[in-house]
Amino acid sequence: MLYDILIVGGGPAGLTAAIYARRSGKSVLILEKEGFGGQIANAPRVENYPGAPSLSGTELAERMLSQALALDAETDVAEITELKRENGVWLAHSEDGERYEGRSVILAVGAEHRRLGLPGEEELIGSGVSYCAVCDGSFYRGREVCVCGGGDSALQEALMLSELCSHVTLIHRRTAFRGEKTLLERLEGQENVTVLTPYNISALRSADGRLTGLSLTHAESGEEKNVECEALFVCYGQTPATAAFRELVELEGGYASAPENGMTAQPGLFVAGDCRRKSLRQLTTAVSDGANAAMSAVHYLEG
Ligand SMILES: Cc1cc2nc3c(=O)[nH]c(=O)nc-3n(C[C@H](O)[C@H](O)[C@H](O)COP(=O)(O)OP(=O)(O)OC[C@H]3O[C@@H](n4cnc5c(N)ncnc54)[C@H](O)[C@@H]3O)c2cc1C
């Protein structure tokens, strides 16, 4: 079947795009490789999505998917590994050999936070381990937290947390930070911030399923140290899932370079959500991108 719009990625951006496209009368197929709902399905609690003061990420993801399905958006589980345009039709090939056809495509493939790679990390997500201070910082108001990383995002998250938390320990495996010098100076001027370098995090310590602290090893001397904390914010950056599409879309640091309307240089190809180059990656910006890309696709289809 030839769909009006193929949506690659069933996270908040892709599901929003499906809702807008269906409400504009376009046929839609959402192709998702893992779980509909995307990253937010891993969030134990979401408290910054307007209109839904507090609910679990899984529930929010289910609500978005149900809304798209109620509008007759179609879905399939498939990892798209190749996309090309032939005779005005976009062809999406999946890893297991399926082929899907669309008059236009919205790439909403998202991004993944880089992990520490330590035992227990996955189990502690939402119980002390976080990758986003904007999302989870306020859950640790008045508590002792740690941040690890050496770039701007680590410095910014540590600064933001220092306004909320009783104490912030910033840990970096090198002595020099890559992030802006002025940010580091502001952090060092905060009374409730300690900067520890060069330290590697060697273990996550926990009790009753919650993070209680970190074991650190000095990168040069090998000296060991323990730090008590209720949360660790891992700021090692994100990996956008755009590698398979790099021939089609201009990438900057792996993120698709496209304006707010999601248009790319390819006719009928649009991008939306966390895979797009932008300054804030959150639910609200992902759903905004999904709406914009869907309306751009609708205008494209209507000439
Ligand atoms: C633990 C956690 C907690 C968070 N908490 C909050 C919060 O409280 N508030 C907030 O605003 N934001 C939060 N975020 C961030 C928010 O989840 C993201 O900004 C949002 O999900 C981005 O939506 P997206 O649709 O652009 O991308 P994603 O959610 O990453 O969805 C992309 C989807 O595309 C799929 N995909 C990727 N490649 C392919 C392919 N080749 N073929 C088919 N499918 C593919 C993926 O499997 C994924 O389901 C959190 C993120 C995490 C990880």
The ligand as an ORCA input file, in Angstrom:
! r2SCAN-3c Opt
* xyz 0 1
  C      14.443      8.280     31.556
  C      13.969      9.499     30.804
  C      13.154     10.424     31.456
  C      12.689     11.545     30.778
  N      11.884     12.396     31.455
  C      11.375     13.470     30.813
  C      10.478     14.364     31.479
  O      10.154     14.169     32.669
  N      10.008     15.427     30.776
  C      10.363     15.676     29.470
  O       9.882     16.656     28.887
  N      11.211     14.859     28.820
  C      11.722     13.769     29.442
  N      12.584     12.937     28.791
  C      12.973     13.267     27.395
  C      11.845     12.853     26.421
  O      11.498     11.506     26.662
  C      12.321     13.014     24.981
  O      12.650     14.373     24.766
  C      11.235     12.595     23.984
  O      10.863     11.254     24.188
  C      11.726     12.745     22.541
  O      10.741     12.256     21.684
  P      11.103     11.763     20.190
  O       9.850     11.182     19.641
  O      11.756     12.857     19.459
  O      12.218     10.649     20.349
  P      12.224      9.264     21.145
  O      11.415      9.332     22.358
  O      13.680      8.923     21.252
  O      11.512      8.260     20.128
  C      12.127      7.847     18.937
  C      11.603      6.462     18.578
  O      12.132      6.089     17.310
  C      12.463      4.714     17.336
  N      13.468      4.482     16.287
  C      14.751      4.934     16.259
  N      15.362      4.550     15.107
  C      14.438      3.855     14.399
  C      14.472      3.191     13.138
  N      15.570      3.206     12.372
  N      13.359      2.545     12.699
  C      12.222      2.524     13.465
  N      12.138      3.133     14.686
  C      13.228      3.799     15.135
  C      12.976      4.468     18.749
  O      12.855      3.099     19.111
  C      12.046      5.388     19.559
  O      10.903      4.683     20.034
  C      13.080     11.794     29.419
  C      13.915     10.881     28.756
  C      14.352      9.747     29.433
  C      15.257      8.767     28.708
*
